[in-house]
Amino acid sequence: MSSLIDLLTSRLAILLPSELKPEEFMKLVIPHRHSMLLTQRRATLIVNRVRLFAFLFAVLTPVWGLIDLMVFTYPLWLGLATFRLLACAAFACLLFYIDPVAICLMPTVP
């Protein structure tokens, strides 16, 4: 098992820049005991990725309603369009009301 972990870490180390020492690489792989700066940066990246997907789904979900209009009859299409607009509103709330700074400053549980 240990040789498998060593093999994986050596393969992953090849993908990273050569200025990382092996002990620094292990600190990056294991998420515990990171510095506050690295923890905040990681949280910011996660929040930004969530906001990107929220934007994509907020735009694409109502557009899919046009396909529903062409395929389904009136009562079914109206119900689907209603739920699609509700989902679009939920994605828009994720997009506009997530504060990346507040997420980054939340305490982490070890």
Buried (B, 14 or more C-beta within 10 A) or exposed (E): EEEEEEEEBEEEBEEEEEEEEEEEBEBEEEEEEBEEEEBBEBBBEEBEEBBEEBBEBBEEBBEBBEEBEEEBEEEEBBEBBEEBEEBBEBBBEBBEEBEBEEBBEEEEEE
